[in-house]
Amino acid sequence: MKTHLLIGLVAATCAAALTLAGCPEQGIVCTEGLTACDGKSCEDLQSDKRNCGACGHACQIGEVCSAGSCICAPGATECNGACVVTDSDPQHCGSCGNACGPAQVCEFGVCQSTCTAGRTQCGQSCVDLEHDANHCGTCDSVCEQGQSCHMGVCAWDVVAACFTNGQVRGLQDGTFVTGPLQQFGTAPQALAVFGRELLLSADGLDNRLYQGRLGDLAKLPVQNALGASPNHVLVDGEYVYALSSAAGSLAIFHAEGQAPADGGSSLDAGTGADAGSASDAGSDLDAGSAADAGSEFDAGSDADAGTDLDGGEAPDAGGDGADAGLWAGGELLDVPAQFPAGVKLTLVKEVQFGENTWPQVMTQVGTHLYVTLYGGFSAATLGAGQKVADVDVSDPAQATFTTIDLSTLPLQPFQPGGESIPRPQGIAERNGVLYVALNHLDSSYNVAGPAYLATVPLDGGAPGLVELPADECLNAGWVKTTPRGVLVTCQGKTDYSQFPKVITTQSGLALVDENDAVVAAVTVGCPEGDDGCASPSLGRFDVVGDTVYAADQSAGRLYVFQLGDGTLTDVRTGATEPGPLNVCPVEEATGYSNVGDVLSVP
């Protein structure tokens, strides 16, 4: 909504004047969820083990900070006041006080003479260096609280983007331990992983592609300019693709080695199409009723997308800008710490889809990207969208595209003879068929009828439709394919008649099987009688194993679902459950907080 956008722009203006999120005359003014400590930094006292409950109060080894208190990390046991892992601790092997002999090692809670094959001896402990968070990559490498060991690299299992607050936050799968909030630009909208160590974030207000470390989510100086309202990022080996909705463009970057320590070379003057190319961009996309519920589009926010802030050059290993030692057959080499200061990304192509196309989301199939084109926000510009663009990236520097028209699909409105406009948003592929989530709206962006997935065979067959159950699911948004089936979130139907209280119904998650039948659907909502609860509206999601983490676009929550054979279970919102995960702070002034994206870290 426009109110939220104005708040974001004020925050952006202030942040531009000061590295910390505060204006000079006030000293340090921290964003929601953070507290000023020692007048020098903004800290998360609820989740930061170095400032747990109070500035400077650090948790001990083996502890995590949860709700402002130091507790033993999941998987650890308290023995005589210390948190230990009895699976591998030689002084507490299997149970507190059970010490192994000096010539023994502890493995899986049992004292024995040697480690079994595939395990590494670290002191008197037998561990898996690829997956042990207390010995990750090397014997002496201990991951931060709540992190997991991903093939020898410490990282969170899930990262959430707090669009409203300009923050990101990590989360551990299964335990749901959250890390501290980290400031990461103004409005992180879309996340991706580059290599094994870098987080990429497309910022919806700064119009920048930022980089950070996956290990601690610290933002790095390196950045690239993007067109107005960047909305999705996809990484394929040494290429990075970024969609900008208001600019109607796809930026294609090539990774060319390590960025300089100051990150100064990464703003390409040619990056970022003129926001004015979207002729009706002044019409904000309403968070409750249209496609991208949290990313409000404003072409005017592209203040300096074409500005080259620093003309410095990155180290060049081969004389052509590429560091050949980092690549093997087009793939990143499987070694840690390739990019301690980030990666130098060079713009090689900018694909212009045209005025009022408003590209939303892309999926990759072989050497082709398929991009949903939403269309403009007036009757005259609507027809620029309602399509899927087929972008040939067999040679990314020479990318071309054609389009697949979805405007004539036979959607059925609730009112016979009423308006019925298919607006494509999310997209995924399964077995040679594209699955496209359609916002089924009228010209006022109200829900016009049931939610649909369009099916588009890549062999040239006629598109079809999968109708989703209207009682559970309206306004389809984000799509992913899993071994269990195709998952789609529905953002729901929004009622503003009691504004400022906004009521959203029929938001949830649906599962479609291999026969394109809807086999499960779950609706989310507020507990009965809880008048202070903000109605959830599910947007983007990602999957870890059979666990689905779905972003709430209204109040900073993650909803957690368990996938089964033809089943979906909301695992945290039953009568005896703790409720959804609160990962992004709610703005005190507005009561609003949008989780812009959710990322599963491989």
N, C-alpha and C positions, 0 to 999 in steps of 0.2 A: 504494500500500500504506500501511498505517497508520504504519509507521516513517517514511516520507517525509513524511507529513502532520504528524507531531509535530515533525520537524525544521523544517518550514516555519513552524509556529506559534511555535516558539522564536525563529526569525529575525524573525518579525513582531513579537513582543513587544519584542525588542531594538531593532528599527528604529523602533518607535513612540517610544522614549525618546530617540532621537538621530537627527538628519537623516542622518548617514552610517551605514553598516551596521556599527556597533560599539557596545559597551556602555561607559559612561563610565569605569568603573574600569580599563578596559584601553586607553583611548585609542582611536585609530582601528583598527578591526578590519575589514578589507575582505572582501567575499564572494569566493568561488572565482573565480580568473582575474584578480583585481585586486591591485595592490600599493600599499601606503601610501607616498606621496611627500611629503616635507617635513612629515610629521605633519598635513597639511591636506586631502589628497584621496586618493582611490583611483583608480589609473590602470592601464590595460591596456598593459603593456610589450611585448606581442607585436604589437600592431596600432595603437597610438597614435603618430602621426607627431610629436607634441610630446614624447613620452616613449618613444622607441623603443629597447628593450633596457635602458635605464636611465632613472631619473627625470631629467627636464630635458634629455635628449638629443634634439634636434629634427632631423628630416629636412629636406633642402633643397627648394627649389621644384622640382617635377617628380618628386619621389621619393615613395614610399609605404613604410610600415613593414610588413614581412612577416616573420613569425617572429622578431621582435626585431631585424631588420636593415633599414637604409634601402637601397632599390633603386629603379631607374627604374620609374615607373608604366607599366603596359601601354599601348602605343601611343607611348611616348617612347623616344628613342635617346640613348645617352651620347655626347656630343661634347665632348672636352677637359675631362672631369670634370663636365660639367653635363648634366642630362637635358632634352632639347628635343624638340619635336614637329616633325619635318621636313616634315610636310604643310603647315605654315603659318608656320614660323619664317623670317623673311627673312634671317637670318644663316646658317642651315643649311637651305636650301630644297631638299628632296629628298635631300640627303646632307650630312654634316658638312662645314662650311667653304664650302659653295656659297652665297655671299652675293648677294642681289639688288641691283640698282642702286638709287640713292637715289630714282628716280622709278618704281620697280617695286613690285609686291606679290607675295607668295607664296601660291599657291593650289594645293592638292593636290600640293605638292612641285615646282611649276613657277613660275619667275619670269615675270611678265607685266605688261602695262601697267595693266590695270584688273581689278576683281573681276567675275565673271559675275553675271547676274541671280539674285536670291535669296540672294546672299551679302553680308555686311557687311564693310566695310573697317575694321579696328581697327589703327591704325598702318600697318604695311606687310603685315599679314596679312589674308587673306580667310577669313571664318569664318561659320558658321551659328549665330546667337545662340540658336536654339531647342534645339540639340543639342550644341554644342561645350562640353565641360566646362571648358575654359580661358577661355571667353568666354561665359558662360551668362546670357542675358538682357540683359547689357550687356557692353561691351568689357572692363571692368575686373573683372568677377565671375568668380572662379576657384573651381571646386568643390573640396571636400575630397578627400583621397586615396580613390580607388576609387569615387567617386560619378559618376553620369551626369547629363547635363543633360536634364531632362524638360520640354519646352516652355518653356524659359527659366528653370526652377527646378531648383536642385541638389538631388538626392536619391539615395538608394540604389535599386537596381533591386529588391532583395529585402530584407525585414526578417524576422529570426527572433526569436521570443519564447522566452527561457530561463526556463521556468516554475519550475524547481528553484532557480534562483539569483537571481530577481528582476531580470533584465537583458534588454536587447534588443541586437541587433547587426545592422548593415547589411552588405550584400554586393553586389558588382557582377556582373551577369550576364556570362557568357562568360569573363571574366578570373578570376573567383572571388576577387578581392581582397576581404578583409573589413575592416571598420572596427573601432574599439575597442568593447569592451563598455560599455554605458551602464546604470547602475542605473535601474530603472523600476518602482517599487513592490515588492511582495513576491513575487508569483507571476503574471506576465503570462500570460494564458490565451488571449485572442482579440484579434486586431488588425484594424484597418480604417483607411482613409484618409478624411479629411474635407477637401473642397476640394482645393487643390493644395499645402497646406503643413502639414497637421496629421496626426499619428499618434494614433489612438485605441487604448487598451488596456484591456480588461476584466480586472481583477485577480481571480484565483480565490480568494485568501485575504483580501485587503483588502475585497473586495466593493465596488469602486469602478470607475468609468469614468474613467481618466486620459487626459490629453492631453499631447502633446509635439510638438516641431518635427521635421518630416521631414528638414530639412537636416542637423541634428547629433544628432537623436534625444534631445535634452535634454528632460526632463520639465518641464512647466509647472505652476504652482500650481493651476490650475483643475481641478476634479473633480466628479463626480456620484456619489451613492450608488446602489448596485444591490442587488438581492436576493441571497440566499446562492448561492454557486457560479456566478457568471456564466460563460457558456460560449460565446457567439457574439455578434458585433456586425455589423450591416449598416447601411450609409449609403445613403440615397436622397435626393439633393438637400439640402434643409434639414431632413430628418428623420433621426434616428438611432434604430435599434431594437436593444435589448439583451436577450438571453435569460438568465434565471437558473434553473439547473437545480433546485437544492434548494428554491428558493422557488416553483417552478412558475409563473413569470411572464414576461411580455414587457413591458419598459418602453419607452415611446415618447416620445422627446424632440424638441422643436422648437428649431432654432437661431435665436437672437434677437439676433444682433449680437456685437460683440467682448466678450470677458470683461474684467473689470477687471484691472489689473496684478497685484493680489495673488490673483486667482482666487477671492476669498472668497465670491462669491454663488452658487456652483454646486452646493452640496449641498442638494438638495431634500428637505425633511423627509418628504414622502410617499413617497419612492422606496425600494423594497426591501421586498418582501413578507416577512412573518414567516417565518423559516426553519422554524419549528415546524409550518408547514402541510404539510411533507413528513413524514408520520407515521413512516415507517421510515427517516428520513434518517441514522440512526446506522449503517446498513450502508454501509461504504465501497465504492465501485465499484472493483474490483480492476484495477490497471493492466495486468496481463497477460492477463486473460481476458474483460473486459467492454468496454463501449462506448467510453468516453472514457479511453484508457489513461493519460493523464497527469494528468487533472484529477480529483483525488480529492475526493469530495464529503463535506462535513462541515457540517451545518446549524448547528452551534455556532460556526462561524467567522464568522457574520454578526453581529459584536459591536455595530456601531453603524450598521447600514444605514439606520436611520431618523433619524439625528441630523443636525440642521442646524447646521453648525459656524460659519456666518457669515451674518448676515442682510443683508449689504451688497447693493447693487443695481448692475447694470451700466449703462453709458451707454445711454440710450433715445433713439433718433433720432426716433421718431415718436409718442411718448407712449403706445404700446401694447406696449412691450417689444420691438418688432421694428425692426431696422435695415433699412429698405426699400431703402437704397442698395446692399445686398449681394446682392440677389436680382433675377433677371430671369426672369419666367415660371416661378418655382419652381426655377430653377437658379442655382447660384453663378456670379457674374460671373467671367469668365476674366481675372482680374488677380492678380498675386502680392501677398504680404504683406497679405492681408485681415485676418488674425487674429494679430498679433504676440504677444499674451498668451493666445491660445486663443479659443474660441468659447463664448458663454453658451448652455447647453442647458437648456431648461425642460421638466420632465415634463408631458406633456399627457394621457397615458393609461397605465394599467397593466392589462394583460390578465391575468386569473387563469385558468390552465388547470385548476386544481384540485389537490387533494392527490395526491401520489405520481405526478404525470404526468412529472416530470423532463424538460422540454423540452431538446433537444440542439442542433439546427442548423436554420437557415431558409434558404429561397431565395425570391426575389421574381419573380412573373410578373404584369406589369401592376400592378393595384391590389390584388393579393392576396399575402400571405406564406404560405408553406407550411412548417410547423414540425413536426419529428419529435418525438413524445412517447414516451419510452423506457419508462416504467412503473416501478412500485415494485419493491422487492427482497425481496418475500415473495409467497407464493401468494395471499394476501388482497389485495395491492395491485398485483399485476402488471397487472391489467386496466385500471388507470387510464391505462396507456400502450398500446403496440402500435398506435398510431394516428398519423395525420398531421392536424394542425390546419390548417384553411383560414381564415386571418385576413383579413377584408375591411378594408383600410386606405384605401379611397377617401376617407374622412374619418378621418385617423388619431386625432383626438381622440374619435371615436365608434366605434372599432374593435370588431368583433364576430367570433365564430368559430363554425365547425362542425367536425366531425371526420370523417375517413375511416378506417374500421376495417381493419387489416391482420392481425388475430389469427387469421383462418381461412385464411390462405394455406397451400397444401399443401407445406410444407417437408419434405424427406425426411432423417431422421436417419441417422447411420451405423449405429446399432443398430436393427434392425426393431422397431417398437413403442416405441422409446425416446422420452424427452422431446424436444420440438422447439419452442423458443420464439422467435418472431421479435421482435427488439428493434430498432426503426428508429433509425438514427443520422444518417449523412450524407444530404444530399438535393440534387438539382439538377434542372433542367428542360431538355428538348430537344424541339423540334417539338410542343409541346402535351402532352408526357408527362413526368411526374415519375419520376425514378430515385432510389430510396431504398435506401441500404445497410443491410442487415439483419445485426445480430449474431445469429448462429444458435447459441443457447446452451441449456443445461439449467438447472434451478433452482439449481444450485451454481455457475453462471457458467462452466462448462467448455464448450468447443466441442462442440456436439452433432452437427454435420453440415457439409456444404459451405456456402460463403459464397454469398449471393444478393444480387442487386439486384431489388427489387420495382419493377415498372413500373405507374404509375397514370395512365391517360389523363384529362386534364382535361375531356374532353367527357362524362364520366360512364360510360365503358366499364369493363369488369371489370378489376381489377388482374391482372398477370401476374408471372412470375418469370424472371430470367436467372440460371442457375447458373454460378458461377465455378469454374475448375479447382482441385480440392481439393489437388493436389500442389503448386501454387504459391501458393494464396490461401485462407486461412481467416480468418473473423471480419472481414467487410467493415466499413470505417469511414467514410472521407471520399470524397466524390464531386464531380467537376466535369465540365462539358461543354466540349469544345474543338472546333474545326473538324475535327480528326482523329477524334473520337469521344468517348465517355464514359469518363472515367478513374475508377478506384476503387482506394483502398489497402486492403490487408488487414493487420490487426494481428497475425495469426498465432495459433498454439496455444502456450501457455506451460506449461512443466514446472517445478514447484517441488520436485521430489523430491530435488534436490541443493542446496537452499537453504543458504547465501545465494547460491549460484550459480543463476541463473535462465536457463533455456534456452528460447528461442522459435524455432519453426520455421514454415514456410509463411507468412511475412510478405513482402509484395511489392506489386506494382502491376499492374493489368490494364486492358486497353483493349477497349472494346465498340464495334462499328461501327454504322452506320446501320440494319442489319438485326437488331440486338440479338444479334449473334454475338460471342463472345470471340475476337479475332483476335491478341492478343498478351498475354503475362503474363511477368513477371520476378520472381524470388524473390531476396531479399537475405539475407545471412548472414555469419558470420565466416569468415575464411580458414582452410582446413584446417590443423589442428595448432596454431592460435593459442588456447591454453587461457585466456589472459588477456583475450580479446575478449569484450565484453558483447554478447549476441545482440540484433540490432536488431529493433524493432517499429515499423513505419511507421504514422504517424497522418495528420495534416493535411498538405496540400501546396498549392502554387500553381504557376502556369505563366507563363513569360515566353517569348512566341513559341512555339517547339516544345521548349523546355527545361522540364522538370518538376523542382521542388525539393520533396522529400518529407522531412518531419520524422521523426526517430528519437526514440521516446519513452523510450529506455532509457539512451543514452550520449551525448547532446548532438550528434548528427551530422545533417547534411543529405545525403541521397542524391540524386544528379543523374541524370536520365534524358533521353534524346533521343527525341522523338516523330517517327515517320515514317508513311507510308501503310501502316497495318496492322502497324507495328513499334514496339517499345520497346527501347531500348538503355541499359544502365547504363554511363555514360560514364567513371566514375572508379574502378571496383572490379575491373578486370581484373588479370591477373598483372603487367602492366607499368604499371599506373595508380597514381596516388598515394593512392587510397582516398577514402571519403566526406569531406565537409568537416566539420571539427570546429569548430562554431560556438558551442556552449555548454559551459562548464567542467563537468567531472565532479566531484561532491562527493567529497572525499578520504575522508570517513567511511563513505560508502555505496557508492561506485563508480557512482552513479546520476546521470543528468541528462536531463531531459525537455524537448525542444523542443516547447513547447505549441502554437505556431502558426507558419505561414509566410505572408508577405504579399508579393504582387507589387505594386509601386508603378506606377501607370499613367503 
